[in-house]
Amino acid sequence: MAFGVLAGIGWGALNLWCLKRALGTWLGAPSRRHTVGWFLVKFPLLYALLVGLLMTPGLSAIGFGIGLLIALAAAVIVFLLNVQRASQSA
């Protein structure tokens, strides 16, 4: 189960990082090539990695889900702390 949790945390963190980069290039810079590149990395490659991970013998899907939930919860907490910090300094 520990391998599944670690894989879920890693995949979730990588997924969120790619999403941040993809949205940053899409909303910030007018470079269409970089935007398409990040979305190609995020969707086909990361989800192919997900399928490969879930088919790995010894990887618990429940553990993976718990790890993914931990990564998402950490991202939400970091976001809320940044919003709170920005509102206090304004």
Secondary structure, DSSP 8 states (H G I E B T S, - for coil): -HHHHHHHHHHHHHHHHHHHHHHHHHHT---HHHHHHHHHIIIIIHHHHHHHHHTSTT--HHHHHHHHHHHHHHHHHHHHHHHHHHHHH-
